Amino acid sequence: MANSEEEDQLIMDNSELIIENERVSDEAIVLAMTSPITDDAALTIDNSPATIQNSRALTDFIRTDNDDPAITYNGSFSTLFITNRYGDYPDRSNTLGDSISFTFTGPWVNVGLVGHSTGGNAEIFIDGVSQGIVDTYRSQTRDLDFIFDGLVNASHTISVSVLATSNPLATNSYVNFDFIDVWNGTPLPQGAFEEDSDPFLYTSNFTNRNDADASAGHFRRGADATGWFVFSGTGVDLDVFRYNQAGATDFYLDGDFQFSVDLYNPSDITETITFDGLADTLHLLTVRAGQNYATLDHAVTPASGTAYTPPTRVGITRYEEFDSSILYTGQPFSATTSTWDYQTSFEASRGDVAVTTEASDTISFTFDGDWVGVGFIGRSNAGQVIISVDGTSQGTFDLYRRAITPVNLYFDGFGAGTHTVLVTNAGTTNPFSSNDSVYFDFYESWDGSAEPTGVFEADLSDLDRFQHSDSWSLVNDPDASSGSYLRASASNRSTWFNFTGTSVTYEAFAFSSGGNVDIYLDGQYQTRLNLYNATDISRTISFDGLANAPHVLQIQQLNNYATVDRIHVPAITAGFTPSTCSGYCRYGELDPALRYNGVPFTATATSWQNQAFNGGSAGFANRATAIGDSVSFDFNTEWVNIGLIGDFNTGDVDIYIDGVLQETVDTYRASDKIIERSYSVAAGAHTISATVKGTAHANSSNSYLIIDHFDTWDGTGLGDGKFEETDSRVLISSKFDLKSNVVASGGQYYQDSSVVDATVWFPFTGDSVTWEGIAITSGSRENRVYVDGVLLGNLNQLGNGTTQRDFSFDGFGAGIHVLRLERSRGELLVDGFTTPGSAPFYSTPVITGFVRYEENDPALSYNGYSWAQRPGSWKNDTAIFGTGSNG
């Protein structure tokens, strides 16, 4: 039976046990690489198509499936109904003495068994002589090859006997039989073979995929799958297909583990992996999917390339959860307890995690160097872990998070040499958590060598320096550096960049669909960067004054699109300094200063959710659904404002300042509306909070609370003058486009692109203000204007062509005021604001004579309620013959 020292197999005589731990050296797994690969001269990549020979049927090598009548069953075997295996479902038995047998002629035989969490021990005999006991327990279902060669080329009988014993980790003692391979000793023909020819064998879930970049225009791929290629001679050039859905793939030769290669690549390429210098006999090459898809494209015998050697890792290296150097409860993943599992997690590095719910389960990793990182995924059912290095505790860490998000921790100061980091499931939880699960993502280590400096394009190709969660895509845009950038809009997706040195610059692509990103350094939150801009621009932020050491920069999507264009090491601009807000300040719903049920939003109860609201500040707000849920904000000014959102599910909200109830606000609205309340307080530190009361308007479906923002004003004048629509004083919701027109001040203006809601705020001090508007043919005849929460009127922006149309308001007195504009039934257009305002000033018109009242006029009532608080049975609809700007 073939074996290797590297795989740590132990074969004993007759009744003794064969242990397959499949332990691999740290260098055996290869992280995703670009092509051509330049850091390992031993690797030969041939992207050119080989000369194809005709497919031929195998007659000298025969695979016999478990349902073949040539297989003799003795005992009570039953069917194991699992998919993704070769041929028919495997047969299994856990009854002592049950056996299968098969008579063949030839010098070589392979028994195909299925490893399983219920797998037990089996004894294999050839011609009545024991070849040893094999342990078929595996934590995950996988195909196992047990090869016996060097036999006399004559008739033999091989049998597999059930021992009804098992590894202590197994949940039963089944032996799962799948197939038998036999070779009659005649050398197999050599040449070039496409993946659909007879020398290739597959489990059922390997499927064909057409691709012009593959040999002959197609290749095979499979997840949780195994493929085999059988050949004669001293070597083979095996072509695999690297693309953006492929992943870590294990390679075995004659039953012995060789290495893992990560087949992920952002673009489609064929790569040749060569095995050479073998004995001139029959060989079975086995390819098993470890993560995502394994691929097979083409093979050529004999080999013409140089034998593959895994590259040496240098600098900062990330070891994903599937890396064979990581041990789970003391064992490689395939041999660990069945309490461990792999799961997809789009927020994780490479999109997968290893998961356990068992207290005391551990994850260990041995590394050389002074620094180590540990990556987890926080979730609402995550528990707490204890992390130690060389037996010294680094602390207990809470992995609970309200939403699925990365949690990365870094430790240093261990000194040179070899160290072991151990993560233990503490079996304890945050009170908000529903379980004590641990979702492990990666380890990182540093060998002490400096990473190269320079400019690094975020193009999905530099996979030594950049790592990514799922869902990032490369976007071509002439306004980006080098014509492209990365972006992701799915929740909490991250890109990581590792570097050594004292500074770094993150260069982002800001555009009209850009959102907010949270920036972390070495797992610690730094700041939030807004990537919205009405036109395409580059936006940078730098961090300097860092220790001259390894660092990891993390860019995490918060809302709308996150982008990464380039990273610069060292930094190209001055380092970020946290700003202190003065004058008028807005704190959005995700601002770190806010507390939800007393803790940051990421760590609060799952009854809080972040949701899109087109009319909300920056287009998002947080919603609470449980009675008693509260949001609070500490401030040190004499004026504060709270911005709520009302909809058909919202109810009564109690507002407190310093624990004293100020008022109960009925936030029910038949459709989404901003609701604001302002309060003046004495000088000093204060806390304002809003709490779900649990009661609601009769027409509301629930009693939820939706918080959009808090505002403060420190009592200083905000300054007078002309403020363009893009000025930082102008606050907007989402869904605004910047339009160019010579009529507009500065040649451009904001026009909302929403069909429902859009909002603009402009804070000012003093008695008056002018809203500089634009009138167009699709403008609304009734956009609403509020000052300090009071509706002043519905203003007309409907016009012929594009013209300037200004509106001025006065009579507010000294102090802070906020002008709010709301879209209603047509486009809302903003060219800027001016303080103080200029005459003529708006006054509510007095209407006499014949008067038409539109259906949403406050004078009308619906079942006794205003339009804003009408029952849900009353719907707003469009009628092409109706009056009003949109019927």
N, C-alpha and C positions, 0 to 999 in steps of 0.2 A: 504494500500500500504506500503510495507516495506521501511524503511529509516533509516538513522543513523545520529547522531550529527556530527560524524567525517567527513562525506561527506558534511556537511553544507547544507542539504536539508531543504527547507522551504515549508510546505504544508498548504495551506489555504482552507477555505471552498469554495465549489462550483466554483465560478468564479475567485478564486484567483490562483496565479501562483505557480507551483512547480519549484524550481530552483535547478538544479543539477550542482554544481560547481566542484564536484569531487576533492575537495581540500584535500590534504593528509599531515599529519604531516611529519616533516623532517626525522623521523625514519622509515617511511613507505616503502621506496624503499630500496631494498637490492642490493648492488653492487655484482659483480661476486665474488664467493668464491670457495675455494678449498674444496675437499671432502676427508675424513670426516671433517665437520666444527667443530672447537673446541672452538670458542669464544662465543657460545650461547648454553647453556645446554638445552634450551627449544626446540631446533630444533632436531627432530629425523630423521635420514637418514637411510633408509633400502635399501641396494643395492641387497638384495637377492630376487629371484622371489617368488611371492605369489602363493598359490594354486589356480588354475584357474577353475572357474565354467563355465558350458556351457552358451553360449549366449542365451538370451531369449527375445522374442518380448515384447515390452511395450504395455499393453492393458489398464492400469489404468491411464497412463499419455500419452496424445496425443498432438502432435504438428500439427496444421493445417496451411498449407502454404497459402499465399495470393491468389493463383489461385484456391483454392478449392471452389466448388460451394456452400458449406455451408456458405461461407462468403457473406454477402449481401452488395452491393455497392449502395450508393445513391449519384448521381451526376456525375461529369465529371472527373473521375480518369484516369490518363494516366500512362504509364510505365516509371520508372526511370531506364535507361539503365546503371547500374553500376554493375560491377562484384564483386566477393568476398563476396556475401551475402548468406543467407540461402535460399536454394531452388530456386524458380523462381525469376526474377527481381522484385524488390518492385514496388508497385503502389503508385501514389502520386496525390495530388490535392492541389491547393492554393485558391480554390473557397469557399467563406464563406457559411457554412451550409452543404457542402458535408460531407458524413460520411460513415463509414463502421460499420457493426454490426454482431454479432455472438451469437447464443444461445447455452448454454451448461448446463450441470448438474455437480455440484461439489462445494467444498468449496474454490477452489483456481483457479486463472487465471492469466496469464501473457500476456501482449500485447508487441509484438516485433516491435518496430519502428526503423527507421534508422536515426541517427543523421547526419546532412549534413550542409555545409556552406549556403545552401538555405533553411535550416529547419526553420519552423515557430512554432506557438503555436497550441496545440490541447487540447480539453477538453474531458475527459474520463467519461463515464456514466456507471453505473451498475443498471439495472432495473429502468432507468430513473433518478437516483440520481447521481448528479455530484460527482466525486471523485477528482476533481481538474484539473488545467490547467498545461500541461507539455510543457516545452521549448525544442524543438528538434534541436535547433541550435548547431552545433559543428564545429570547424574550420577544422577538419578532419572527413571523413566518418567513422562512427562506429556504431555498433549494440547497441541498448538501450533496456533494460528490464524494464517494469513497472508492478510490481507484486502486486496483491490484494489477501489477504488471510483472513481467519477467517469468510468466508461467510457461510451462512446456506447451508447445503448440499442438494441443491434443484436446480430447473431449474432457470437459470438467463440469461439475455441478456446484453452483454457488447457492448458499441459503442464508437467510436472515431470520434469526430466532428472537422472539419477544422474551425479555427477561423479567418483565413486570416490576422492574426497579427503576429509579430515576435519580437525577440530580436533585438535591434538596430544594432547589428553586422552582422545580417543575410543579405544576398543579395536578399532574396525572403521570402515567407511565406508558403512553401510547407510542408505538412505532408506526410511522406514516410512510408507506411505500409508494413510489411514483413510477420508476422505470429502471431498466437495466440496459447498459451499453456494452456491446461486444465488438472486438476487432479480430479479424481472422489472420492477421499477420502480414497481409499483402500491403505494400506501401500504397498510400492514396496518391492519385494524380496531383501534380503541382500546377500552379498557374494563378490566374486572377479570377476572383469569385465575387459576384455581387451578393449583397446581403440576402437576396431572395433565392439563392441557390442552395443545393442540398448540404454542403458542409456546414451551413448555419442551422441551428436548432433553437427554438424559442419557447418560452412559456406563453400562455394564451393571450396575455395582455401586451405583447409586442405587436405593434401595428405599423402599417406602411404610412409614410408621409412623403408627399412629393415636394421636391425643392430643387430648383435649377442649379443650386450650388453643390448638390450632392453628386457623387459618382452615378452616372446613368440617370440622374434627375430624380432619385428617390433614396430614402434610407428608412431604417426601422428604429422605432423608439418604444420604450416601455417604462412605466413607473411601477415600483414594487414588482420588478420583473427580472428574469434571468435569460441570457442568451449564451449559446455555446458555439464555438467554431472548432471543428476537428480537422487536424492536418498531420501529414507525415513530413519528416525532415528535421533540419536543425534550426529553423526559425520561421517567423511570419511577420509581415508588415500588415498591421490591422488598422484600417481607417475607421475612425469614429467621427461623428458629426457634432461639432460644437455650435450651440446657438443659445438663445436667451431663455429657453425652457429646460435645458439640460442641467444636470447637477453632478454631485459627487458620485463616482462610479467605481466599484471594486473590481479588480482584475485578479483572477486566479489562474494558475497554470498547473495542470495535472493535479488539481485538488488543493494546491498550496497557494495561500494568499501571497500576492506580489506587491501591490500598492493600490492606492486610490488616486484617481485623477478627477479634478473638478472640470466637467465638460461645459460649464457655463461660458458663454461668450456673447457680447452684445450683438455681434453680427454673425452671419452664417459662414462657417469655414469647415473644411475637412482637415483633420489632423491624423497623422500616421504615428502609431505607437508600435515600436518594433521589439520583438522578442527574438534573440539570436544566441548562438553558441550552445544550443541544446543538443541532447543526444539524438542521433539519427534514427528516430523511431516514431511511434504515434504519440501525439500530444492532444490534450483537450484544454482549450482556452475558454474560461468561463467569465462572463461579464455580468455583474449584478448591480442593479440600481440601488444606490444608497440614499440619495436625496433627489427629488424631482425625476427627470427622465434620464435613463441610460440610452445610448444610441449605438447603432452599428451600421456601417455603410459599405465596406468593401474589404477584401483581404487578398494578399498576394503571397504565395510561397514559391521558392524559398525567400527568405528575407534579403533585402538589399540595403536597408538602413542600418544605423547604429543602434545597439540595444538601448532601450529607454532607461534612464536613470532619473529618479525624482530630484528636482532642483533643491539646493540648500536654502533654507529660509534665513533671511538677514533682516536686521532692523526691527521695526515693530511688526509683529505678526499676529493676525487674528486666527484663532482656532475655532471654527464653527462647531456647533453641538454634535455634528456627526463625525468629528475628527477622532481617529482611532487612538490618539494619545490621551483622550479624556476617559476617565473611568467613572462608571456609575455604580454606586454602592460597591466599589472595589473591583468591578469587572468591566471589560469592554461592553459596549451597549448591547451587542448581539447575545452576550452571555449573562447579562445582569438579571435582576428580578423582574417579574412581569408587572411590577408596579410602575415601571417606566414605559413611556410611550413617546413616539414622535407625533407632533401635530403641526399643521399649517398655522402660521401666525404672520399675516401680511406686514405687521408692524416691525417684525424682527429682522435682524440682519440675515439676508438671503431668504427670508420668508418662512423659516421653520424654527421650532423649538423642541427641546426634550422636556417632558412633563412627568411629574410625580405628585401624588396626593398622600404619599406614605410618610409619616413622621419618622425621622432618623435616616431616611434615604440621603445619600451623599453624592457629591460630584467632586472629583479630585483631578488635579492637573499638576504635573511636575515640570518646572521650567528653570532655565538658567538666567540669572540676571537679578536686578534690583527692583524691578517694577512689574506689576501684574494688574490686569483689568478683568472684571467679571461683568458680563451682560445678562440681564434678565428681561422678561416682559412682565410689567405690572398689569394686574387685572382685578376685577371686582371680587374674584374668588381666590386671590393669591394670599399666601400666608407670610410668615417671617422666616428668615434664614440666619444661621450663625456662620460667619466666615472666619476661618483661621488660616494662618500661614506658619508652617513648621510647628504646628501645635499651639501657637499663640493666637488667642482670639483677637480679631480686628473689630468685633462688635456684632450686635444683632440688628438686622436690617428688615424693615417692613416693606414688602413688595405689593401691598394693596394699592390699587389705583382705581378711581371711579371709572375710567375708560382705559382701553387697551393702549399701553404706551411703553416705550423702552425705559428701563431703569439700569443705568450703568454706573459701576463703582470702580474706583482705582486706588491702589495701595502701592507704597514704595518704602524705601529705607531698609531693605532687608540685607543689603550688602551683596558682594559678588558671590557666585557659586550657585549650587542647585538648591531649589526650594520647592515645597509642595503647598499648594493652596487647596483648602477643603471647604466646600459649601455643604452645610447640613440643614435639612428641613427641620426647623425647630418644633413644628407641630402646633405652633401658636399663631394667633391671628389678631389683626386690628378689629375693633368692635364692628366696623362697617363691613368686614369681609364675610363672604358666605362659605368659605372653605379655607384650607391651608395648603392649596396647591402651589407648586413651584414650577415656573416656566423658565427654563435655562436656555440662554441664547448663544453665548460664546465666552471664551477666555482670550486674553491678549497678553503677550509678553514682549520684552525688549532685550536684545542681546548686547546692548551697549554701543552699537555702531550708529553714527549719525545718519539720518535720512537726508537724501539730496534736497537742496534748496532750489528755488526757481518758481516758475509759473506753471500751474497744473490745471489743464482743461478737464472739466467735469463732463466727460463724454461716454461714460460707462466702460471705457477700455482700460483705464489705469486702475486695475483691481488690486494692485499692491498697496496703493495709498488711499484709494476710495473704497468704502464698502456701502452697500445700499440695502434698504428694506425693499419689499416688493412695490410694484406699481410706478416706478420712475420710468420716464420715457425721454428720448432724445428728440428735441424739437429744433428744426432748422429755421433760423431767423437771421436775416442780414444785419440786424441791429445788435446781435450778440457777438461776443468776441469769437473769432474764428468761425462765425456763422452758425453756431448752434449752442444750446444750453440744455440742462436737465430740468424737468419739472414733474411735480406730483400734486394731485389734488385730493387724494384719499386721506382719511384721517390718520394723523400721527405717523406718517411715513417719514423716514429719516435717511440722511446721508451722513456718513462719518468720514473724516479725513485725518490721518495720523501724520505727525511731524515731530521733529526735534528742533530745539532752539527756543528763542525768547519772544517771538512775535509771529503773527499770522494775519492775513487779510482774507475775508470772505467777500467775493464779488458776486452779487446776485443780479438777476435780470428782472427789473421792475416793469410792469405793464398793466393794462387795464383790467386784467383778471387776476392780478397778483393779490395775495392775501398776507397773512402774518406768519412769520416763522419764529420759533423759539430757538435760541442759540445756547448751546452748552459747551463748556470746556472741561475736560476730564470729569464728566458726569455732573458738573455743577452749573446750575442755571446762571446765565450772564445777562441776557436782555432779550427783548422782542423787537424784531425788525419788520416794518411794514413795507411790503413789496408792491403795493398798489401805486400806479402812476397812470395818468390818462394817456400818456404816450410812452413809447419804449425808451427806457434809459438804463444805464448801469448804476447800481447802488452798492456801495461798499461799506464795510465796517471792519475795524481792525482791533486786535488785542495785543498789547505789548507789556513789557515788564514781567514776563513769565520767567519761571526758573528755567535754566538751560538744561532741559530734560525732555523725556518723551511726553507728548500731549496728544489728545484726541479731541478734535473739533466736531461737534454734532449739530446738524441743521435739521430741525423737526418741523414738519407742517403743522400749522394750527388751524387755519381756515383758508378757503379758496386755494389758489395755487402757491406752492413753494417752489423756488427755483434755485439752482446752483449753476453758475457760469464758469468761474475760475477760483482757484485758491492760490494765494501768493505767500511764499515763505522765503525771506522774512517779510514783514508787513510793508506795504507801500504807502500807508497813510498813518496819521497819528492814532494812537490807541483810544478805544472807547472809554469815555468817562461817564458814569451814570449821571444823568441830568436831574436837577432839582427844579420842579415845576413852580412857576410863579405866575401871578396874575390869575387868569382863568384857566382851570385845568380840568380835563375830562379823564375819567378812569373807566375804561370799558369793562364789560362783564368778565373778561378773562384776565384783567389786570392782577398781578400778584398781590396787590395791596388789599384786595377783597377777600373776605372770609365767608365760607359757606358751611353752615352748621359748625362754625368755629374753626375750620381748617381750610387750607388752600383748596381751590376747586378740584385739582387733580386727586386729592386725597379724601374728598367728601363722599357722601352717600350716593348711591346710584339713582336715587329719586331726583337728583339734579341732572339735567341734560343740556348740552349746548346745541342750539338749533339755529337754522337760517331764518331771519326775518328781514325781508327786503327793505323795510322802512326803518329798521333799527340802526343805531350808530355802527358804522362799518359792516352792517348787514347781518349781524348775529346777535343772539341774546341767550341767557340761561334760564331754563324753566324748572321750577320745583313743583313736585306733585304730591308731597306728603304733608299732612297737617303738622305744623310746628317747624317745618323747614325754614331757615332764615339765612339772609345774606346781610353782612355787616361791613362797615367801612369806617376806619379811624381817620379823623381829619383835625386840623389845627387852624381853622379859619373861622370867620364870623358869618359865613354864608355857605350853604350847601344845597344841592339840588339832587333829587333822585329821579331817574328816568325809568319808568315801567312800560310794559307793553300789555295792552288789553286785547283779548281775542275771545272766541266763543267758549273757551275752556277755563278762563281765568275767573277768580273770585275776589273775595274781600282780603285786603292786605293791611295788616297793622304796621304802622310806621312809628318807630321809637327813636328818640335821641337821648342818649345817656340813660337808657332804661325807662324813660318816661314816655308813655303813649302820646303821640302828637295827633294822630287821626287814623281812622280806618277808611281806606280808599276802596271804593267799588270799581274794580278794574274790568268788569265784563264789558266787552264790545262785540258786536255781531261780526266785525271784521277787524283785522290787525290795526291798532292805533297806538301812537305814542301817548303816554300819560305822564306828566311831570308835576312834581311838587317841590317847592323851594322853601327854605327855612333860614331865618336869621337867628344867630345864637351869640352868647357872650364870648369874648376872647378866651382862648385856651383850647385844650385838647378835648375832643368829643368823639362819640361813636354814634353813627346812625345805622339803623337796621330796619329791615322789612321782613315780616313773618307771614307765612301762610296761616290764615285764621281758621280755615276749614268751613267757612260759610260763603255763600255766593248769591248773586242776583238770581231771581226766579227763572230767567231765561238761559242762564249759563249751564253748560253740560258738566262742569267740574268746578273746583275751587283753587286752581293752580295760581302760581305767582310767576311772572316773567320779568326778570331784571335786565335792563339794557345798559345802564351807566349811572355813575355818580359824577357830579360836577362840584368844584369848589371855586371860590373867589377870595383872594387875600386882601381885598379892600383897596388895591391900587388901581389907578386909571389904566384902561386898556389901550389908550392912544387913539387919536383921531386920524382920519385920512381915507384914502382910497385903498380898498383891499380886493385884489383880484380873486376870482373864483378858486384858484389853486393855492391861495394863501393859507398858512397853517391855522389862522383864526377861523377859517371856514371849515366846518365839520359836516361830513356827508354820510349818508347810508351807502349801500352798494348800488350798483346798476346806474352809474353815471358815465357818460362818454364826453370826451373833450372834442368840441366841434370848432372848425376854423371858419371864420367869416370876417370880412373887412368891417362889417357893421359893428362888431363886438369890440369892446375895450381890450386892447392888447391883441386883437385879432383872433380871439377864441373865447368860447363859453362852454359851460356845462349844460348838457341835455340828458335827462334821465332816459335810460334804456329799459325801464321796467314797464310791465303792463299792469302792475298792481300798486306797489307802494314805492315811494322815494321821499327822502327827507333831507333838508339842509338846515343846519343851525348856524347862527352868527351871534356871538356874545359881544356886547358893547356897553360902555358906560356913558351916561349922559341922557339928554332928553329926547334925542331924535336919531333916525337912521333912514338911509335910502337903500332900497333893494334895486339894483340895476338888473333889469330883466331883458329878455329877448322875446319877441312875438314871431311865431311862425304859423304855417297853415295847419300844423298838427298840434299846436299849443292848446292847453286847456282854457276853457272860459271860466273855470272856478277853482283854480289852485288856492289852497287855504293858507292864510297868514296868521300866525300866532305871535304874540309877544308876552313873555312871562306866563305862558300857558293859556292865555285868553285869546279866543278867536276874534280877530279884527275884521275879517271879511274874506270873500272869495274873489280872487283877482283874475282878470282875463288876459291870457297870453296867446289868444288866437289872432292871427293876422294874415295879411296877404304878402307873400314873400317873407323876407327876414328883416325885421326892423327892431330898433332899440325901444324898449318900453320900461320906464322906471316907475317905482312906487315908493313914496316917502311916508313916514309915520312919525308922529311927535306926541308930546304930552306925557312922557313917562317919568320925568323928574330925574334927579341925580341917582347915582348908584348903578348896580349891575342889572342888566336886562339881557334877555335872550330872544332873538327873532328866530322863529321856526317856520319853515315852508314845507308844505305837504302836497304831494301830487294828488290830483283828483280828476280822473276821467280825461286825461290828456297829458301832453308833455309838460314837464316842469323845467324851466330854463333859467340859469343863473349866470350873470356876467360879472358880478361882484357886488360889493357893498361899500357905502360911504358913510362916515360919521364925522360931524353931525349931518343930519339929513338936510335936504334942500327942498323948498316949497315948489309946487303946491303939495300940501300934505293931505293924506287920505282921510276922509270922513265917511261914516256909514251913510249910504244914500237913502233918502226918503222916497219911497215908491208910492205913487198915487195913481188913481184911475184903474185901468184894467191891469191886473197882476196875475202872473203865472207862477205857481209854486211847483218846483220840480219835486220828484218823489223823495229826494233826500233832504228836503227843506226842514229845518227845525220846527216849523209851524205844524207839520204833519205828525200824526201819531199812528202807530201800528199795534193793534190790540192794546192800545193805551200806553204804548212805549214810544220813545223817540226812535228815529232812524238808527242812531248809533247803538241803541240797546234793544232793538227790535227782536222778537222771537226768531229762532233759527228757521222757522217755517217760511219766513219772508226772505226771498232771495233777490239779489240784485242781478238783473239780466240785461242784455243788450238787445235793443229793438231798432232796426235800421230806420224806422219811420218815427221814432221817438224824438223828443226835443232834448236839449242838453248836448254838450260837445261830443259825447259818444252814444247818444240815444238812451 
